[in-house]
């Protein structure tokens, strides 16, 4: 008889739960957590092994880059070479919030984060749980939606408990639209995905 995979433990998104989730991320595991839009899958964005686990959980194509949450501008600068003034204006207007900016990546970042034009998608979350988790981890955190590739994003903790996820932070239902994605690799800005922010 085939054994069934055990469901990931689901913890309240209080200080204890956030600390436990941060420990899992530090250990190279993949967790799920609430954002201001939908539930996301969290892994250390600078750990290639953890990113490999995340890609396997999502069943994602390698050419689809994984977006990242950062805590502040100092953490952002660890990931990107430059921020065009127009992109900086958008960041000042909409961050923290559901706007992902695709900026020119620094060399040496793990491949799953980089798109075909050399950009990495980053944002600062306005969700208190997501923001606290990034602070607790102290490193850039993946922010891809909690779902198998091609399936709807999870709006509740139970739907985020995908096989391979080792812990879920329950922040209650999330009903938001996924973040707007804007590419800002030069002077011209391009909307790659319409979403929660209208540009």
Secondary structure, DSSP 8 states (H G I E B T S, - for coil): --------EEEESSHHHHHHHHHHHHTT--EEEE-SSSEEEE-BTT-HHHHHHHHHHHT--TTS---EE-SSHHHHHTTBS---HHHHHHHHHH-SSSEEEEEEB-TT--GGGB-TTSEEEEE----HHHHHHHHHH-S-EE-EESS-TTS---SSTGGG--TT--EEEE---------EEEE-SSSS-EEEE--SS--
